Amino acid sequence: MKVKAIGDSVLASMLKVTGGHRVLASGILLADKDMTELGIRPRWFKVESVGPDVTFVEEGQFVYVEHGRWSNEMKIQQGSGNDSTSVWLLDSEKCLLVSDGDPASNGYEM
């Protein structure tokens, strides 16, 4: 199944953090609220679909979104098998950054 965003909606897949905790050059460990590398903080998403009212980002670009400004995960069934993909509905007003480049080169993965 293919989903398409409508209005000012942005559908995206979340990038996962790799490499553990964030550490400053000085050696200070930046732990998240729940003391894990996947805790509470803004996240990178890869845009899968944008509604016609969204002008600041296009499909295939990456957005950095303020913490908690996305829906619960929605699993979308692909084809007749057990394959599925996950997408989140983003709060388009809380997208902080847009990037053409893949943040994976900086420690993130799909």
Secondary structure as GFF3:
##gff-version 3
##sequence-region A 1 110
A	DSSP	beta_strand	10	14	.	.	.	ID=ss1
A	DSSP	beta_strand	16	17	.	.	.	ID=ss2
A	DSSP	beta_strand	22	23	.	.	.	ID=ss3
A	DSSP	beta_strand	29	30	.	.	.	ID=ss4
A	DSSP	beta_strand	43	50	.	.	.	ID=ss5
A	DSSP	beta_strand	62	65	.	.	.	ID=ss6
A	DSSP	beta_strand	74	77	.	.	.	ID=ss7
A	DSSP	beta_strand	84	90	.	.	.	ID=ss8
A	DSSP	three_ten_helix	92	94	.	.	.	ID=ss9
A	DSSP	beta_strand	95	99	.	.	.	ID=ss10
A	DSSP	three_ten_helix	103	106	.	.	.	ID=ss11
A	DSSP	beta_strand	108	109	.	.	.	ID=ss12
###
